[in-house]
Amino acid sequence: MKARDDGKAYAQDVTLEELGDFLGMHDLNKAGCQYCGGKEWDLPAHEDKPVIIKLPTPSNHPDGINAFFMSCANCGRMETFLTQTVVSRLMGWD
């Protein structure tokens, strides 16, 4: 992942491959689904990019927060990942 000309990195620029790399770095396939134990995950995509969802939050984030999500291919359980954290790790800013 590369920063844009303004020096910032944006969640909208994360590719499916990069999100897959992030998930691999954290052994999520090995960990499996916490509900059914499934080891395969679906990464929803739109225009070859991971889908970003907006999650509502209390008043300290009136516009909500953005997250990538994946779902268990067996039971459909969803796991979410804060876009800010994913982008920071992919950029090596951790």
C-alpha positions in Angstrom: 0.0 0.0 0.0 1.2 3.5 -0.9 0.3 6.9 0.5 -1.4 9.3 -1.9 0.3 12.5 -3.1 -0.9 14.3 0.1 1.1 11.8 2.2 -2.0 10.2 3.6 -3.2 6.6 3.2 -6.9 5.9 2.7 -9.0 2.8 3.5 -10.6 3.2 0.0 -7.2 2.4 -1.6 -6.8 -1.0 0.2 -6.9 -3.9 -2.2 -8.4 -7.3 -1.6 -4.9 -8.7 -1.7 -3.7 -6.2 0.9 -6.6 -7.0 3.2 -5.9 -10.7 2.7 -2.2 -10.0 3.7 -3.4 -8.2 6.9 -5.6 -11.1 7.8 -2.8 -13.6 7.1 -0.4 -11.6 9.3 -2.8 -12.2 12.2 -3.5 -15.9 11.4 -7.3 -15.5 11.2 -7.7 -18.5 9.0 -5.9 -20.6 11.6 -7.9 -19.0 14.4 -11.2 -19.8 12.7 -14.7 -18.7 13.3 -15.4 -18.2 17.0 -19.0 -19.5 16.5 -18.7 -22.6 14.4 -15.0 -23.1 14.1 -15.0 -22.7 10.3 -11.7 -22.0 8.7 -12.8 -20.3 5.4 -13.8 -16.7 5.1 -15.6 -14.6 2.5 -14.3 -11.1 1.8 -17.1 -9.1 0.2 -15.9 -6.8 -2.6 -17.2 -4.0 -4.7 -15.3 -2.9 -7.8 -12.4 -5.2 -6.8 -12.0 -3.5 -3.4 -13.0 -4.7 0.1 -16.4 -3.4 1.2 -16.2 -0.7 3.9 -19.1 -0.4 6.3 -19.9 2.4 8.6 -20.7 1.4 12.2 -22.7 3.7 14.4 -21.0 4.8 17.6 -21.8 6.9 20.7 -21.6 10.7 20.6 -17.8 10.8 20.6 -17.9 9.7 16.9 -21.1 11.3 15.6 -20.4 10.1 12.0 -19.6 6.6 13.1 -16.4 4.6 12.3 -15.4 2.7 9.2 -14.6 -1.0 9.2 -13.7 -3.8 6.8 -15.6 -7.0 7.3 -15.5 -10.7 6.4 -18.0 -13.4 7.0 -17.6 -17.1 7.8 -18.2 -19.1 4.7 -19.9 -21.8 6.9 -22.2 -20.0 9.3 -22.1 -16.3 8.1 -20.8 -14.9 11.3 -19.2 -11.5 10.6 -15.9 -10.1 11.9 -15.1 -6.4 11.6 -11.7 -4.7 11.5 -11.2 -1.0 12.0 -10.1 0.5 8.7 -7.7 2.9 10.5 -5.8 0.0 12.2 -5.6 -2.0 8.9 -4.3 0.9 7.0 -1.7 1.8 9.7 -0.4 -1.8 9.8 -0.3 -2.1 6.0 1.7 1.2 5.8 4.1 0.0 8.6 2.9 2.8 10.9 2.4 0.5 13.9 
